[in-house]
Amino acid sequence: MSLPKTFSLRVANGKTVEIPSVGYGTWASGENSWAKDAVAEALKAGYRHLDCAWMYGVDGAVGDAIRESGIPRDEIFITSKFWPNFAHPNNVELALDMILKNMGLEYIDLFLAHWPLVFKNLPREKLERAFTGPNSSDEDKALPAEENGKRPLELEFCPFNIAKQKGATGSYVPTWKAMQETVRKGKAKAVGLSNFSITEIKELLPHQRDVPISCNQVEVHPWLPQRELIEFAKQEQILITCYSPFAGQKKDGATLLKDQQVLKLAEKNKMDVGQMLQSWAVQRGTVPLGKSATAARIKSNLDVRRLSVEDMRALDSLAIPNEEGRTINPSEGWGISLFQN
């Protein structure tokens, strides 16, 4: 039996739309011809789901690739995200307006909060001039100056659990409501989250009304299976999309793509390793967002196939325990560790 080509995604007013079950990630592409060529190759190979973000700095390249592909806009599902420098409720729509302008689009299909954080608010004129790219400075990106190596936060608008760690009271609800307004205005078809923990999602659950939490995008792969978070999301009808489905590199240099057990399973199934890891993700009911610059791998990563129960269990067994002997899972308020002590 084949794997699903699409999953249902909740959108406004009790409706659902179909989202392709495999997406093409554009992170770290760089704002250059490489990004445009890679996205063009992905579209040529059959991808109809592109995962983007303002911080990636590739909006222009992606938009050019879409237009030159000749594929009708309504046949491509496009996700983008706003960085915490735009997360103040007054600036959420501005971030989306900039994304749409840079990509040359009238709307995006899914608009996500990139992290559960709100950086210190900067003058609007700075944000209006903000751009990203491989050589752009923090000032170019309109990022607040670091204080002791960390970005200052607007704790009033950060999730409650993060503000509490700093001895303050906060709520992400105002930002969430600003995101919902972009759907009501037709600039986004759906809104969701990225890198949010269960506690941070729960804060927003009572505030869905006509516009629900459609998605939570997090890092997921056999080393980091995110079982608890995925089960919670399924119960709440929130789709999980998975960045870094091939994992990164451990401190000792080991990679999931060269893990001997993974290589043996891929050979057994007559698959490329990336193709098998993408298949594992889709079979779990999640959407992998793999990225490659190689035409052959771009194509094979899209060709997901059902794995045996035995092979799924073998991949599940690769989860890495942390120091307490538990499977790695996002800690409550995990986003703060990247930007704040």
N, C-alpha and C positions, 0 to 999 in steps of 0.2 A: 504494500500500500504506500502511495506517495505521500509526501509531506504537504501541508497546505501552502498555497501560493500567497494567501492573504490571511490576515486576522481582522476581526471586527474591533473597531475603536469607537468608544463612546464619544459623542460630540454633543452640541447644544440641543436643548429641547427634547431630550429623550431619544434622539436619533443615533444611528451608528453609520460609520463609513468603513470601507475596506482599506487596510494599509498593507502594502507588500510585506511579506514575512521575512524578506532579506533586504537590508539596506546597504548603501555604499557610503562609507564614512569619508569625510573630507578633512579631518583634523591633521594638522602638520603638513598640509600640502604646500603651503607657501603661496603667496600671491604672485604667481608667475605662469608661464606657459605650461609648466609641468602639471599644475592643478587643472587647468582647462583641458589639457590633453587627456589626463586620467579620467576626469568626469565624462568627457566625450566618449572615451573607450568604454566606460561603464554603461553609459546609455546605449551605445552600439551593441554591447553584449546582452542587453535586455533588462538592466536595472531600471526600475521605475520608482525608486525610493532613495532620496539623497538626504543625508544627515549633515547639517551645516551649523555654523554658529558665528556670531559677530566676531568673537575672539580669534577665530581661525584665520581671518584675514583673506578669505577666498571668495567672498560674495561676488565680486566682479567677474572672476574667472568662471565660477559656477554658472552665473547668469548667462555669460557668453556661450558656454558649452550647451546650455539648454536651448538657447535661441538657434544656434547653428545646427543642432541635431535635427530640427524640423519636427520633433515630437510635440504634439499638442500639449499645452500647459496642463490641461485637466487630466492628462494621463500620467503625470509625474507627481509623486507625493514628496513634498519638501518640508523638512523640519529645520528650524533654526532656534537659537537660544540667545538670551541677553546675559551679559556679564554683570557681576555685582555692582559695578560703577553706574549701571542704569537701573538698579533694583529699587531705588526710592520710588514710591507710588507715582510721583509726578513725572518720572522719566521713562517708565515702561513703554508707553506708546511711542515716545521719541526713538527708543532703541529699535522698535519694529519699523518705524518709518524709515530709519537709516538703512536697515537691512533690505527693505523693499526697494528703496531707491538704488542702492548699490547693486542689487541683483536684477533690477529692471522688471520687477514683478508687481502685480496688483494685490496679491495676497499670498500667504503661506498656509500650508495645511496644518502644521503643528508648531506652536510657539512655546518654548520651555524656559523656565528659570534655570540658569546654568548651575548655580550653587545656592544653598539656603543661607545666603548672606546678603547684607546690604552695606556697601562701602559708604564712607562719609560722603555726603552730597557735595557736588562741585557746582560752580556756576553753570547755568544752562548753556551759555554761549560756548563754554569749553566742551561740553558734551556734544553740542551740535557740530563741532569741528572734528570730533574724534574719529580716528580711522585706525585700522590695524594693517599689519604687514610684517614681513621678515625683519625689516630694519627700523620699524617705528619705535619711538621711545615711549616711556610711560606717560610723558606729557602729551605726546601725540595721541595716545590711547585714552586720554582723560582719566587716568588712574590717580587716586589720591596718593600723596607722598607717604612713604613708609615711615612709621614711628617705631623705632627699635627693631627694624627689620620686618614689621608687620603692617598690613593695611589697616587704618582706623575704620571702625564700624559705626554705622548709625544704629545703635542698639535698640532704639525705640521701634524699628521696623524689622529687626532680625527675629527669627523664630524664638518662641518663648524659651526653649531649653538652652539656646545659645546665649541669649541675653542674660539668663539666670546665672550662667557660668561667670559672667562679669559683674554679678550683683545688681543687675538692672531688670526692668520689666519690658518685654518686647512682644511683638506680634507680626507675623508675616502676612496676616489677613489683608491689610490695606494694599500691599503689593499684589496679592492674589486677586483682589477685586479689580485692580487696574488691569491685570491680565485678562480677566473675564470681559472687560469692556472692549478689548481689541476684537473679541469674537462678535460681540453685539454690533460693532461697527463694520464687520465684514473684512477686517484686515488679516484675521487668522480664522481658520475653520475650527481649530481646537487648541486648547492650552494644557500644559502639564508641567512636570518638574524634572529635575536632573540632580542626582547626588543627594536626594532627600532621604533621611532615615524614617523608620516607622513612626517615631514620635513626632517628627516634623510634618509628616503627611497627616497624622491624626489631628493636628492643630487646624488643618484646612478642611477636613471632611464635613464639618457642619456648615460650610460656606460654599457649597457647590450650586445649589438652586438650579437655574436653567443651564449653567455651564459647568460641567463636571471636570474632575481631575482625570484627564484622558490617559496620561502616561507618566512613568518615572523612568528616566534613563540613568543606568548605573553600570559600573564595571562588572562584567560577569564572564566567567570562563571556568573550566574544570578545576583550576586551582582556587577559584573564588566563586563558588556556585550560588551564593546568596539565597539559600533555600528559604530561610525565614521571611526575608523581604519579598521574595517572589510569591510565596504562599499567601502572605498578607495582601499583596497587590491583587492576586486572583480573587480573593474574597471580596475586595472592594471594586472589582471590575476595572482595575487600572492596569493597562498593558505595560509590560517591562520591555524596554529596548536596551540592548547590550553593547556598550562601547568596549574597546579592547578585547574582543572575543578570542584573540590569539594570545592574550596576556603579554606582559612585558618581560623584562629580564630580571632574574634574581640577583642578589648581591654577589653570588658566586659565579655569575655569568650564565647560569642555566636558563633555558627558554622552553616554554611549553611546546613550541614547534619542533624542537629537537629531542623531546622526552622520548626515551626508548619505548615505553609502553604505548605512547601516542603514535609513534611511528609504526609499530607493529600492528596496531588496530587499523591505521589508515591503509597499510599494505593489505591486510586481511579483507578490507572492504573495497579494495581497488579505488581508493580515493586519495586526493591530495590531503595533506594534514589540515590546511585551512578549510577545505571543503567539508571535511569530517567535523571539525569544531563548529562550523556554521550549522551543519545538520543537527548536531547535538543540541544547539541552542533552539532551533526551530521546533525540534521534537519535544522540548520542554514547554512550548507555548510562549516563547520569547522571540524577540526580533534582533538578530545579530547585525552589527554595523561594521563588518570587516573592511579593511582598506588595503589596496595593493596598487603598485604602479606598473605591474607586469600584466600584459594583456591576457596571457594564458591563465594566470591566477585570478584575475578579475572575473574571467568567465567561469572558471571552476568553482570559485567561492559562491557563485549564484546557484550552482547545480546541487542543491541540497537533496539528500536521499535518506530514507528511513533506516535507522540502525536497529540491530537486534536488542532485545532487553538486556542480554548479557553484556553487549558492548556499551550500552548506555550506563550500566552499573559500573563497568570498568572505568569509564571516564569520570563518573561521579566519585569514585574512590580516590581520585587524585587530589581532592580538596586538602589544602594545607592547614594543619592546626596551628593556632597561635600558642603563646607561652602557657596559657591556662589549659591547653589541651582541647579547646573548642575550635570548631571551624571558624575561620576568619569571616567576620560579618561587620558591616559598618557600625561603628560605635554611635551612640546617640550624640548628635551634634558633630558628626565626623568632619563636615566641611570646615569647621573652625580650625582644625589642626593644620590646614594648608596655609591659612592666612593669619591666624592669631594663636598666641600661646595661652 
